């Protein structure tokens, strides 16, 4: 009985059709799953879980324990604003000055700089001091919000996990991916917006490009981080407001015009901010002195606005409550514009002097106040629409993240019906603001990372279909046959049995020989025998070095140990590989 199933199994496996097509199926599956995706199914959820827990803790401390009672005290007793904010900033400066190696390196900028310059490495020894400094900055009235410590915290967690997960055989470039994935997880959790976290983290390092390599792990980490925070604090949008579903052509035209205004305003602010930031970094004064002054002027912005407009709006702290106040309570257009100006000024004094956080929410809130004022000035009934457009446009222009701006408005506010107008305003603002950005470390686009080629063998990129010329071929025979049928600038020259590489024939060298000598001269006689010969295991970085040497031919001959020709490598091949490295369109892994 048992022999029949065995015979049937053997007959099935030996069937001609199966033996013919099974290798093709296997090849297709290997091609489909060329990337090592399995490791990210372990790493990305881990990044998301830990980041979600950390961000939840920071959010509870700032949004529930610190800021609400302090805000109530400041509104009730205005004289407390200056001493509280100034003292908190002094503490922030002392923490950064005495407990971190570089007090100017923190938050979103540290993540971007690490991604571009340090292969995703973050020194987690200073993780706790920087988180504490962010809490003293934001929780005590600094004009910033939680995205700074959240992005930094997630990025640092991703970088740290790279050092702990040795068994997964992670590559150096994986650390950069884990850094961005952590940043995405932090952004997704703090705003309860997983798509925003994903898109912002991918857009963040560049003004005109995306960190494509981190797409899948960032997506997984963002979702897990969001779910982790939602389990503790709920999943409702952070800035929820009602949105209609109707807008007309006139609204779209006004959205474009508002986007242009927001682009100009954001450009003026970001240029001013960058100049002030550079000045403060180079100012030879103790860091705590800089921040004490920053806290003092920040507090004056809050005090000054409350003296002008005594009400619930205060341009200090995380300001999550201000979104609802702007949209649900009536404020004059003048008050909203003044609020936006004071908010930008407070943000300038907070962050340019070294405050530990970022300005995503301040830009968002400023755009919302300007957009609401704009709607009132043009007598539009779509207040929420233009508030949403202003929010998206200001973020797009200030951070050079147009996609994240629109997605954020849709997710964090619940205003999904305003995606099209917000996209129009965001695009116009992005174009009008030019290259100005709040981030000094953003790159224009993905650069060519030559160092990634150090472990890529030339065997994986060489041209294997090569027209080689026997050394005994006369120049006349070469010109009339091979040179005419397969025209190239250079040809490998082989000789002996088996045919081994002798050198390289250049068409230019052929032209230097008198035509009447072509009958007797052979290809081997004029071949350049100094052309470098390399093995297929030679790495691409060494090939680049050899091709940069001062010699005429721009070709390397790839040979087997016995001297037979395997292929050639040209400058074009290496440039193509560099382009793929820059876009990450193909994996840079050794050929197997």
C-alpha positions in Angstrom: 0.0 0.0 0.0 2.8 2.4 0.9 4.7 1.8 -2.4 1.9 3.2 -4.6 2.0 6.7 -3.2 5.8 6.6 -3.5 5.6 5.6 -7.1 2.9 8.2 -7.8 4.9 10.9 -6.1 8.0 9.9 -8.2 5.9 9.9 -11.4 4.6 13.4 -10.7 8.1 14.8 -10.0 9.5 13.2 -13.1 6.7 14.4 -15.4 8.2 16.1 -18.5 6.1 19.3 -18.1 7.0 19.7 -14.5 10.7 19.1 -15.1 10.5 21.6 -17.9 8.6 24.5 -16.2 9.5 24.1 -12.5 13.0 25.8 -13.0 11.2 28.7 -14.7 8.8 29.1 -11.8 11.7 28.9 -9.4 13.5 31.6 -11.3 10.4 33.9 -11.4 10.0 33.5 -7.6 13.6 34.3 -7.0 13.3 37.4 -9.1 10.1 38.5 -7.4 11.6 38.2 -4.0 15.1 39.4 -4.7 15.0 41.8 -1.8 15.5 40.5 1.8 12.0 41.5 3.0 11.7 39.0 5.8 14.0 40.8 8.1 11.9 44.0 7.9 8.9 42.0 9.1 10.8 41.6 12.4 12.7 44.8 12.6 10.1 47.4 11.6 7.4 46.3 14.1 10.0 46.3 16.8 11.0 49.9 15.9 7.3 50.9 15.8 6.5 49.3 19.2 9.4 50.8 21.1 8.9 54.2 19.4 5.2 54.2 20.1 5.8 53.6 23.8 8.4 56.3 24.1 6.3 58.9 22.2 3.3 58.0 24.3 5.3 58.7 27.5 6.5 62.1 26.1 3.0 63.0 25.0 1.5 62.2 28.4 4.2 64.2 30.3 3.9 67.3 28.1 0.2 67.4 27.0 -1.4 66.1 30.1 0.9 66.8 33.1 2.9 70.0 32.2 1.4 72.2 29.6 -2.4 72.4 30.6 -1.8 73.6 34.2 1.0 76.0 33.1 -1.2 77.4 30.3 -4.0 78.0 32.7 -1.6 79.8 35.1 -0.1 82.0 32.4 -3.5 83.1 31.1 -4.7 83.8 34.6 -1.5 85.6 35.8 0.3 87.2 32.9 3.3 88.1 35.0 4.3 84.4 35.4 4.9 84.0 31.6 8.4 85.6 31.5 10.0 83.9 34.6 8.6 80.5 33.8 9.6 80.4 30.1 13.0 82.0 30.7 13.9 79.7 33.5 12.8 76.6 31.5 15.0 77.7 28.6 17.9 78.3 30.9 17.5 74.7 32.2 17.3 73.4 28.6 20.6 75.2 27.8 22.4 73.8 30.8 21.2 70.3 29.9 22.4 70.5 26.3 25.7 72.3 27.3 26.8 69.9 30.0 25.2 66.6 29.1 25.6 66.4 25.3 28.8 66.7 23.1 27.3 69.2 20.7 24.3 71.3 22.0 23.4 72.4 18.5 22.8 68.9 17.3 19.4 67.5 18.1 15.8 66.8 16.9 15.0 66.6 13.2 18.2 68.1 12.0 20.3 65.5 13.8 18.3 62.7 12.0 18.7 64.3 8.6 22.5 64.9 9.1 23.0 61.4 10.3 21.1 60.0 7.3 23.3 61.9 4.9 26.7 62.0 6.6 26.9 59.3 9.3 25.3 56.3 7.8 22.4 56.5 10.2 24.5 56.4 13.3 23.1 58.2 16.4 24.9 58.2 19.7 22.2 57.0 22.1 24.3 57.8 25.2 22.7 61.3 25.0 19.2 60.1 24.3 17.8 60.8 27.7 19.3 64.3 28.1 18.0 65.4 24.7 14.5 64.1 25.5 14.6 65.9 28.8 15.7 69.1 27.0 12.8 68.7 24.6 10.4 68.4 27.5 11.7 71.5 29.2 11.6 73.4 25.8 8.0 72.4 24.8 6.4 71.6 28.1 7.2 75.0 29.6 6.1 77.3 26.9 8.5 77.1 24.0 6.9 77.7 20.6 7.4 74.2 19.3 5.6 70.9 19.6 6.2 67.1 20.1 7.3 66.2 16.6 11.0 67.2 17.3 11.6 64.7 20.2 9.3 62.1 18.5 11.3 62.1 15.3 14.6 62.2 17.1 13.5 59.5 19.5 12.2 57.2 16.8 15.3 57.7 14.7 17.7 57.1 17.6 15.7 53.9 18.5 16.1 52.6 15.0 19.8 53.4 14.9 20.3 51.7 18.3 18.4 48.6 17.3 20.8 48.1 14.4 23.6 47.6 16.9 21.6 45.0 18.8 20.2 42.8 16.0 23.4 41.1 14.9 21.8 37.8 14.2 19.8 39.3 11.3 23.1 40.0 9.4 22.2 43.7 8.9 24.2 45.7 6.4 25.6 49.2 7.0 23.0 50.7 4.7 20.3 49.1 6.8 21.1 51.5 9.6 20.0 54.4 7.5 16.8 52.6 6.6 16.1 51.9 10.3 16.9 55.5 11.2 14.2 56.8 8.7 11.8 54.1 9.8 12.1 55.2 13.4 11.6 58.8 12.4 8.4 57.8 10.5 7.2 55.9 13.5 7.7 58.9 15.8 5.9 61.2 13.5 3.0 58.7 13.0 2.5 58.3 16.7 2.7 61.9 17.9 0.1 63.0 15.3 -1.9 59.8 15.2 -1.4 59.8 11.5 0.5 56.8 10.1 0.5 58.0 6.5 1.8 61.4 7.5 4.6 59.7 9.4 5.5 57.6 6.4 5.4 60.4 3.8 7.1 63.0 6.0 10.0 60.7 6.9 10.6 59.8 3.2 10.4 63.5 2.2 12.4 64.9 5.1 16.0 64.3 4.0 15.5 66.0 0.6 13.9 69.1 -1.0 13.2 67.4 -4.3 13.4 63.6 -3.7 12.4 60.7 -1.5 14.3 58.2 0.7 12.9 55.4 -1.4 14.9 52.7 0.3 13.0 53.1 3.6 9.5 52.8 2.1 8.4 49.3 3.3 10.0 49.3 6.8 8.8 52.9 7.4 5.2 51.9 6.5 5.2 49.0 8.9 6.9 50.9 11.7 4.4 53.8 11.3 1.4 51.6 11.5 2.7 49.7 14.6 3.7 53.0 16.3 0.3 54.6 15.7 -1.5 51.5 17.0 0.7 51.5 20.1 -0.1 55.1 21.0 -3.7 54.7 20.1 -4.0 51.8 22.6 -3.2 54.3 25.4 -4.5 57.7 24.2 -7.1 56.9 21.6 -7.2 57.0 17.8 -9.2 60.2 17.1 -7.5 62.9 15.0 -5.4 65.3 17.0 -6.8 68.4 15.3 -10.3 67.3 14.4 -12.6 69.8 12.8 -15.7 69.5 10.6 -15.2 69.6 6.9 -17.7 70.0 4.1 -17.6 68.1 0.9 -18.4 70.9 -1.5 -16.0 73.3 -3.2 -16.3 75.1 -6.5 -13.9 76.4 -9.2 -13.7 79.7 -7.5 -12.5 78.1 -4.3 -9.8 76.3 -6.2 -8.6 79.6 -7.7 -8.6 81.2 -4.3 -6.7 78.2 -2.9 -3.9 78.8 -5.5 -3.7 82.4 -4.6 -3.6 81.6 -0.9 -0.9 79.1 -1.6 1.2 81.8 -3.3 0.8 84.1 -0.3 1.8 81.3 2.1 4.8 80.5 -0.1 6.0 84.0 0.1 5.4 84.3 3.9 7.1 80.9 4.5 10.1 81.9 2.3 10.6 85.1 4.3 10.4 83.3 7.6 12.7 80.4 6.7 15.4 82.7 5.3 15.2 84.8 8.4 15.3 81.7 10.6 18.3 80.2 8.8 20.3 83.4 9.1 19.4 83.7 12.8 20.3 80.1 13.4 23.7 80.4 11.8 24.4 83.5 13.8 23.5 81.8 17.1 25.6 78.7 16.3 28.6 80.9 15.6 28.1 83.3 18.5 30.8 82.5 21.0 28.7 82.5 24.1 27.7 79.7 26.5 24.8 77.7 25.2 22.6 78.3 28.3 23.0 82.1 27.8 21.8 81.8 24.3 18.8 79.9 25.3 18.0 82.1 28.3 17.8 85.0 25.9 15.7 83.0 23.6 13.4 82.1 26.4 13.1 85.7 27.4 12.2 86.9 24.0 9.8 84.0 23.4 8.0 84.9 26.6 7.7 88.5 25.5 6.0 87.3 22.3 3.4 85.4 24.4 3.0 88.3 26.9 2.8 90.9 24.1 0.0 89.1 22.3 -2.0 88.5 25.4 -1.8 92.2 26.2 -3.1 93.0 22.8 -5.8 90.3 22.6 -6.7 89.0 26.0 -8.3 85.6 25.2 -7.7 81.9 24.9 -5.2 82.2 22.1 -1.6 82.1 23.3 1.4 81.8 20.8 3.4 79.6 23.2 3.8 75.9 24.0 2.6 73.0 21.8 -0.6 74.9 21.0 -2.7 71.9 20.1 -5.7 73.6 21.6 -5.2 76.7 19.4 -6.5 74.9 16.2 -9.9 74.3 17.7 -10.0 77.9 19.1 -9.2 79.4 15.7 -11.8 77.4 13.9 -14.6 77.2 16.5 -14.4 80.6 18.1 -14.7 83.9 16.2 -11.6 86.0 15.9 -11.1 89.1 13.8 -8.9 88.8 10.8 -6.5 91.3 12.4 -6.2 89.1 15.5 -5.5 86.0 13.5 -2.8 87.7 11.4 -1.2 89.1 14.5 -1.3 85.7 16.1 0.4 84.1 13.2 3.2 86.8 13.2 3.7 86.4 17.0 3.7 82.7 16.6 6.4 82.8 14.0 8.5 85.3 16.1 8.2 83.0 19.2 9.2 80.0 17.0 12.2 82.0 15.8 13.4 82.8 19.3 12.7 79.3 20.5 14.4 77.3 17.9 17.0 79.6 16.4 18.6 80.0 19.8 18.9 76.3 20.3 15.5 75.1 21.7 15.2 71.3 21.4 12.3 70.5 19.1 11.0 71.3 15.6 8.6 73.7 13.9 6.1 71.5 12.1 3.1 72.5 14.3 4.1 76.2 14.5 4.1 76.3 10.7 0.8 74.3 10.6 -0.8 76.6 13.1 0.4 79.8 11.4 -0.9 78.6 8.1 -4.3 77.8 9.7 -4.6 81.3 11.3 -3.5 83.0 8.0 -5.9 80.8 6.0 -8.8 81.6 8.3 -8.1 85.3 8.2 -7.9 85.0 4.4 -11.3 83.3 4.2 -12.9 86.1 6.3 -11.3 88.8 4.2 -12.7 87.4 1.0 -16.1 86.7 2.7 -16.0 83.0 2.0 -18.3 80.6 3.8 -15.6 77.9 3.6 -13.6 78.9 6.6 -12.4 75.3 7.3 -11.4 74.8 3.6 -9.0 77.8 3.5 -7.7 77.0 7.0 -6.8 73.6 5.7 -5.2 75.0 2.6 -3.2 77.5 4.6 -2.0 74.8 6.9 -0.8 72.5 4.1 0.7 75.4 2.1 2.8 76.8 4.9 4.2 73.3 5.9 4.9 72.6 2.2 6.8 75.8 1.7 8.6 75.8 5.1 9.7 72.2 5.2 9.7 71.3 1.5 7.4 68.4 2.2 4.3 69.0 0.0 3.0 65.5 0.0 3.3 65.1 3.8 1.6 68.5 4.3 -1.5 67.5 2.4 -1.6 64.0 4.0 -1.1 65.5 7.4 -4.0 68.0 6.9 -6.3 65.1 5.9 -5.2 62.7 8.6 -4.6 65.0 11.6 -7.6 67.2 11.1 -10.1 64.8 9.6 -10.5 67.2 6.6 -10.3 64.6 3.9 -12.7 66.5 1.7 -10.1 69.3 1.3 -7.4 67.2 -0.2 -7.7 68.7 -3.7 -7.7 72.4 -2.7 -4.9 71.7 -0.1 -2.9 69.9 -2.8 -3.3 73.0 -5.1 -2.3 75.4 -2.4 0.6 73.2 -1.3 2.0 72.9 -4.8 1.8 76.6 -5.5 3.5 77.4 -2.1 6.2 74.9 -2.8 7.0 76.4 -6.1 6.8 80.1 -5.0 9.0 79.5 -1.9 11.9 78.3 -4.1 14.8 76.5 -2.3 14.2 78.2 1.0 13.7 75.6 3.8 13.6 75.6 7.6 16.1 72.7 7.5 19.7 73.5 6.8 20.7 69.9 6.3 18.2 68.9 3.6 19.8 67.9 0.3 18.3 68.8 -3.1 18.0 65.1 -4.1 19.6 61.7 -3.6 23.3 61.9 -4.2 25.6 59.3 -5.6 27.1 57.3 -2.7 30.2 55.9 -4.2 31.3 54.3 -0.9 28.4 51.8 -1.3 30.3 50.2 -4.2 33.1 48.9 -2.0 31.6 45.4 -1.7 30.1 45.2 -5.2 32.1 42.9 -7.5 32.7 43.9 -11.0 31.4 40.5 -12.1 27.9 41.7 -11.2 28.1 44.7 -13.6 30.5 43.8 -16.4 29.5 43.3 -20.0 29.8 39.6 -20.8 28.8 39.8 -24.5 32.1 41.1 -25.9 33.6 41.2 -29.4 37.2 40.0 -29.0 39.8 40.0 -31.8 42.4 37.3 -32.3 45.9 38.6 -32.0 47.0 37.1 -35.4 44.3 39.0 -37.3 45.8 41.4 -39.8 44.8 45.0 -39.6 43.3 44.8 -43.1 41.2 41.8 -42.2 40.0 43.5 -39.0 39.0 46.7 -40.8 37.1 44.9 -43.5 35.3 42.4 -41.2 35.1 42.9 -37.5 35.6 46.6 -37.4 32.9 47.1 -40.0 30.3 44.7 -38.7 30.7 45.5 -35.0 32.0 49.1 -34.7 33.4 50.0 -31.3 36.1 52.3 -30.1 38.1 49.5 -28.5 38.3 45.7 -28.7 39.9 43.1 -26.4 42.7 41.2 -28.0 43.1 37.5 -27.3 45.7 34.9 -28.4 46.9 31.4 -27.7 44.9 28.2 -27.0 42.9 28.6 -24.9 42.5 32.2 -25.9 44.0 34.4 -23.2 43.8 38.2 -23.0 46.8 40.0 -24.5 45.6 43.6 -24.5 43.3 46.2 -26.0 43.0 47.4 -29.6 42.0 51.0 -30.0 40.6 52.2 -33.3 42.7 55.4 -32.8 45.8 53.2 -32.8 44.7 51.6 -36.0 44.5 54.9 -37.7 48.1 55.7 -36.7 49.4 52.8 -38.8 50.0 53.5 -42.5 47.4 51.8 -44.7 50.1 50.1 -46.8 51.3 48.2 -43.7 47.8 46.8 -42.8 48.5 43.7 -44.8 51.4 42.6 -42.7 50.7 44.2 -39.3 48.6 42.2 -36.9 46.2 43.3 -34.2 48.6 41.8 -31.6 51.4 44.1 -32.9 49.6 47.3 -32.0 47.5 46.1 -29.0 48.0 48.1 -25.8 49.3 45.5 -23.3 49.3 47.9 -20.3 45.5 47.9 -20.0 44.6 46.8 -16.4 43.3 43.3 -16.0 41.1 42.5 -13.0 39.3 39.5 -11.6 35.6 39.3 -11.4 35.8 39.6 -7.6 37.5 43.0 -7.8 35.1 45.5 -6.2 33.6 48.4 -8.1 35.3 51.0 -6.0 38.7 49.7 -7.1 37.5 49.7 -10.7 36.6 53.4 -10.4 40.1 54.1 -9.1 41.8 52.2 -12.0 39.6 54.0 -14.6 40.5 57.3 -13.1 44.2 56.7 -13.7 45.9 58.8 -16.4 45.8 56.5 -19.4 44.0 56.7 -22.7 41.7 53.7 -22.7 38.6 53.8 -20.5 38.1 50.1 -20.2 39.1 47.3 -17.8 39.5 43.7 -18.9 37.9 41.2 -16.6 39.8 37.9 -16.7 39.6 34.4 -15.1 42.6 33.1 -13.1 43.9 31.4 -16.2 43.8 34.6 -18.2 40.8 33.9 -20.3 38.4 36.8 -21.0 35.2 37.0 -18.9 34.0 40.5 -19.8 34.8 44.2 -19.8 34.0 47.1 -17.5 33.7 50.6 -18.8 33.1 54.0 -17.3 29.5 53.8 -18.5 28.9 50.6 -16.6 30.1 52.1 -13.4 28.1 55.3 -13.9 25.0 53.2 -14.5 25.7 51.4 -11.2 26.2 54.7 -9.4 22.9 55.9 -10.8 21.1 52.8 -9.5 22.9 53.2 -6.2 21.6 56.8 -6.0 18.0 55.9 -6.8 18.1 52.5 -5.1 16.3 51.1 -8.1 18.3 47.9 -7.8 20.0 46.1 -5.0 23.8 46.6 -4.7 24.7 43.1 -3.6 27.4 40.7 -4.8 26.5 38.5 -7.6 25.9 34.9 -6.7 
